[in-house]
Amino acid sequence: MSALPYVFSVLFGLVIGSFLNVVVFRLPRHESLVKPGSHCPTCGSTIRWYDNIPLVSWLILRAQCRDCRGRISVRYPLVEALTGLSFGLAAWRFGVRWELALAFVFLAVLIVVALIDYDHMVIPSVVTLPAAAIGLGGSIALRPEKWWVYVAAAGGGALFCLLLALFWPGGGMGGGDVTMALVVGAFLGASTIVAFFLAFLVGTLVALYLLAVLKRSRKTKVPFGPFLAFGSCAALFAGEPLLAAYLDLW
């Protein structure tokens, strides 16, 4: 395959990443994603179109608002770069097929959920429920012979998180994680097992670091969304071969 699909996917990802920054900032504040247009969070001045070019504008402006010289967080270009990179990797992994469109949607949702949960300890159902419907419908349309796998993965993952939330209330699992599990199962199918395994593995390592090194209390709340997003991203790209390699051991 020529380099054109990769280039387009990266550029498309940069643009989508710019929009995801808006979603992550406004959605938890119950603000419109459309109006007003992009503006400086410090002085409220409208951002000019040439100051809103992903990555480039942040570098040219030296991380400052053109009007008030307020600082522009480095997270904005990092989210844009992460989205562009992940979209480029998705093009490499899936090629120019309908699976690529589903991967784009899934990756965008993972980034939004991870950042909102990290910032506010909440996973908005207004994102996860439509995403679960899109993922389940798209996955079944592409692989109708495995419809039951995606249904079982979505339902099983959600039930697992629900049981954890009910019987382990101090474990940091909530309703948002239940709906996020629906999304993961709907998009990943059998690879959901890999996503949850990696999520709990990394989450446990981070918890141990917080306890042993940073001396945090056992009651310190740590959002599960970012870990599940990480595990899901890894499972999207390598879940099937990892699961097949594990099953071959038996």
TANOR-V771997 format. One record per pair of residues at least 24 apart in sequence whose ideal C-beta (glycine too) atoms are under 7 Angstrom apart, sorted by the first residue. I is the first residue (numbers start at 1). GAP is how many residues later the second one is. D is the distance in whole Angstrom. If there is no record, write none. Layout:
BEGIN
i->I gap->GAP d->D
i->I gap->GAP d->D
END
This chain:
BEGIN
i->1 gap->94 d->6
i->5 gap->86 d->5
i->5 gap->91 d->5
i->6 gap->82 d->5
i->6 gap->85 d->5
i->6 gap->86 d->7
i->9 gap->78 d->4
i->9 gap->79 d->5
i->9 gap->81 d->7
i->9 gap->82 d->4
i->10 gap->74 d->5
i->10 gap->77 d->6
i->10 gap->78 d->4
i->12 gap->75 d->6
i->13 gap->70 d->4
i->13 gap->71 d->4
i->13 gap->73 d->7
i->13 gap->74 d->3
i->13 gap->75 d->7
i->14 gap->40 d->4
i->14 gap->41 d->6
i->14 gap->66 d->5
i->14 gap->69 d->7
i->14 gap->70 d->4
i->15 gap->39 d->6
i->16 gap->67 d->5
i->16 gap->92 d->6
i->17 gap->37 d->6
i->17 gap->62 d->5
i->17 gap->63 d->4
i->17 gap->65 d->7
i->17 gap->66 d->3
i->17 gap->67 d->6
i->18 gap->36 d->5
i->18 gap->62 d->6
i->20 gap->59 d->6
i->20 gap->63 d->6
i->20 gap->88 d->6
i->20 gap->91 d->6
i->20 gap->92 d->6
i->21 gap->55 d->5
i->21 gap->58 d->5
i->23 gap->89 d->5
i->24 gap->88 d->6
i->24 gap->91 d->5
i->24 gap->92 d->6
i->27 gap->89 d->7
i->27 gap->97 d->6
i->28 gap->88 d->6
i->28 gap->91 d->7
i->28 gap->92 d->5
i->28 gap->94 d->7
i->40 gap->25 d->4
i->40 gap->27 d->7
i->40 gap->28 d->6
i->40 gap->30 d->6
i->42 gap->26 d->6
i->42 gap->28 d->3
i->43 gap->24 d->6
i->43 gap->25 d->4
i->43 gap->27 d->6
i->54 gap->26 d->4
i->55 gap->25 d->6
i->55 gap->26 d->6
i->79 gap->32 d->7
i->82 gap->29 d->7
i->83 gap->28 d->6
i->89 gap->148 d->6
i->93 gap->144 d->5
i->98 gap->44 d->6
i->99 gap->43 d->6
i->102 gap->33 d->7
i->102 gap->36 d->5
i->102 gap->85 d->7
i->103 gap->133 d->6
i->105 gap->26 d->7
i->105 gap->29 d->6
i->106 gap->29 d->7
i->106 gap->81 d->5
i->106 gap->130 d->6
i->107 gap->126 d->7
i->109 gap->74 d->6
i->110 gap->119 d->4
i->110 gap->122 d->6
i->110 gap->123 d->6
i->113 gap->67 d->6
i->113 gap->112 d->5
i->113 gap->116 d->6
i->114 gap->111 d->6
i->114 gap->112 d->4
i->114 gap->115 d->4
i->117 gap->59 d->7
i->117 gap->106 d->4
i->117 gap->108 d->3
i->117 gap->109 d->6
i->118 gap->105 d->6
i->118 gap->108 d->5
i->121 gap->100 d->7
i->121 gap->102 d->5
i->122 gap->54 d->6
i->123 gap->53 d->3
i->123 gap->54 d->6
i->123 gap->56 d->7
i->123 gap->57 d->5
i->123 gap->102 d->5
i->125 gap->51 d->7
i->125 gap->54 d->5
i->128 gap->51 d->4
i->128 gap->52 d->5
i->128 gap->54 d->7
i->128 gap->55 d->5
i->129 gap->50 d->6
i->131 gap->52 d->5
i->132 gap->47 d->7
i->132 gap->50 d->4
i->132 gap->51 d->5
i->132 gap->54 d->5
i->135 gap->48 d->6
i->135 gap->51 d->3
i->135 gap->52 d->4
i->136 gap->50 d->4
i->139 gap->47 d->6
i->139 gap->48 d->6
i->139 gap->50 d->6
i->146 gap->43 d->6
i->149 gap->40 d->5
i->149 gap->41 d->6
i->150 gap->35 d->7
i->150 gap->36 d->6
i->150 gap->39 d->5
i->153 gap->32 d->3
i->153 gap->35 d->7
i->153 gap->36 d->5
i->153 gap->37 d->6
i->153 gap->39 d->4
i->154 gap->28 d->5
i->154 gap->31 d->3
i->154 gap->32 d->5
i->156 gap->29 d->7
i->157 gap->24 d->4
i->157 gap->25 d->7
i->157 gap->27 d->6
i->157 gap->28 d->4
i->157 gap->35 d->5
i->157 gap->39 d->7
i->158 gap->24 d->5
i->172 gap->49 d->6
i->172 gap->50 d->6
i->172 gap->52 d->6
i->173 gap->51 d->6
i->177 gap->47 d->5
i->177 gap->48 d->7
i->180 gap->45 d->6
i->180 gap->48 d->6
i->184 gap->44 d->7
i->184 gap->48 d->5
i->188 gap->44 d->7
i->188 gap->47 d->5
i->188 gap->48 d->7
i->188 gap->51 d->6
i->190 gap->53 d->6
i->191 gap->44 d->4
i->191 gap->48 d->3
i->191 gap->49 d->6
i->191 gap->52 d->6
i->193 gap->50 d->6
i->194 gap->41 d->4
i->194 gap->45 d->4
i->194 gap->48 d->5
i->194 gap->49 d->6
i->195 gap->33 d->7
i->195 gap->36 d->4
i->195 gap->37 d->4
i->195 gap->40 d->4
i->195 gap->44 d->7
i->196 gap->35 d->6
i->198 gap->32 d->7
i->198 gap->33 d->4
i->198 gap->36 d->5
i->198 gap->37 d->7
i->199 gap->28 d->4
i->199 gap->29 d->4
i->199 gap->31 d->7
i->199 gap->32 d->4
i->202 gap->25 d->5
i->202 gap->28 d->6
i->202 gap->29 d->7
i->203 gap->24 d->4
END
